[in-house]
């Protein structure tokens, strides 16, 4: 069982930056691939970024490539999402997820990110 708690969301102006954190409980964190997803009002949840259990491999949605960076610290059981050059269309609730081989079975409660124009 893994519990995930996101933090770091907030209100920021367009062009600004935020860093989201996702703290995980459980001894098997380092075995899991981790992902970030987001859901804007009236839209479906969409993939943002993912990272392999070792941190070697990362993947990004085209919409955030070059602006967002996912990373993890297995010693701290934490995954991060550094978000730079934020745009109003990045406004959403951001969720982290954990699972083996990118099959996400654990989800956090989400953190709100609002980007003003």
C-alpha positions in Angstrom: 0.0 0.0 0.0 1.3 3.5 -0.9 -0.2 6.8 0.1 0.6 9.9 -1.8 0.4 13.5 -0.7 0.9 16.4 -3.1 2.0 19.9 -2.1 3.3 23.0 -3.6 0.3 24.2 -5.6 -0.9 27.8 -5.6 -1.6 30.9 -7.6 1.1 32.2 -9.9 1.3 34.7 -12.7 1.9 33.6 -16.3 5.6 33.1 -16.9 6.2 32.2 -13.2 7.3 28.9 -11.7 6.1 26.4 -9.1 7.5 23.2 -7.8 5.1 20.5 -6.8 6.1 17.7 -4.4 4.6 14.3 -3.9 5.5 12.5 -0.7 5.0 8.8 -0.6 4.6 6.4 2.3 5.6 2.8 2.1 8.9 0.9 1.8 8.5 0.1 -1.9 8.5 3.7 -3.3 11.8 3.1 -5.1 10.2 0.2 -7.0 7.5 2.3 -8.5 7.3 4.4 -11.6 5.8 7.8 -10.8 3.7 10.1 -12.8 2.0 13.5 -12.7 -1.4 14.1 -14.3 -3.7 17.1 -14.3 -7.3 17.8 -14.7 -8.7 21.2 -15.7 -12.3 22.2 -15.1 -14.6 20.4 -17.6 -11.8 18.4 -19.0 -10.6 14.8 -18.6 -7.5 14.0 -16.6 -4.4 14.1 -18.8 -0.9 12.9 -18.6 1.8 15.5 -17.8 5.1 13.6 -17.0 6.4 10.3 -15.7 9.7 9.0 -14.3 11.0 5.4 -14.0 11.8 3.8 -10.7 15.5 4.6 -11.0 14.9 8.1 -12.3 16.8 7.2 -15.5 13.9 7.6 -17.9 11.5 10.5 -18.1 8.6 11.3 -20.4 6.6 14.4 -21.0 3.4 15.5 -22.7 4.2 17.7 -25.7 2.3 20.6 -24.1 4.8 20.8 -21.2 8.0 19.5 -22.8 10.9 22.0 -22.3 9.0 23.8 -19.5 8.4 21.1 -16.8 10.9 18.8 -15.2 10.1 15.7 -13.3 12.6 14.2 -10.8 12.6 12.0 -7.8 14.6 11.4 -4.6 14.2 7.8 -3.5 15.9 8.5 -0.2 13.2 11.0 0.6 10.3 9.0 -1.0 9.4 12.1 -3.0 8.8 13.0 -6.6 8.9 16.5 -7.8 7.5 18.5 -10.8 9.3 21.7 -11.5 7.1 23.9 -13.6 8.6 26.9 -15.4 7.2 29.4 -17.9 3.7 28.6 -16.7 0.8 29.5 -18.9 -2.9 30.1 -18.0 -3.7 26.8 -19.8 -1.6 25.0 -17.2 -4.3 25.8 -14.6 -5.6 22.5 -13.2 -5.6 20.1 -10.3 -2.3 18.2 -10.4 -2.2 14.6 -9.2 0.7 12.3 -8.6 0.5 8.6 -9.2 2.5 5.5 -8.5 2.6 2.0 -9.9 4.8 -0.7 -11.3 5.7 -0.5 -15.0 3.7 2.8 -15.3 0.4 1.0 -14.4 -0.7 3.5 -11.8 -2.7 2.0 -9.0 -2.1 4.7 -6.3 -3.2 8.3 -6.6 -2.9 11.4 -4.5 -5.7 13.8 -3.6 -4.3 16.5 -5.9 -3.1 20.1 -5.5 -4.5 23.1 -7.3 -2.4 25.1 -9.6 -3.8 28.4 -10.9 -2.0 30.5 -13.5 -3.2 34.1 -14.0 -2.8 36.0 -17.2 
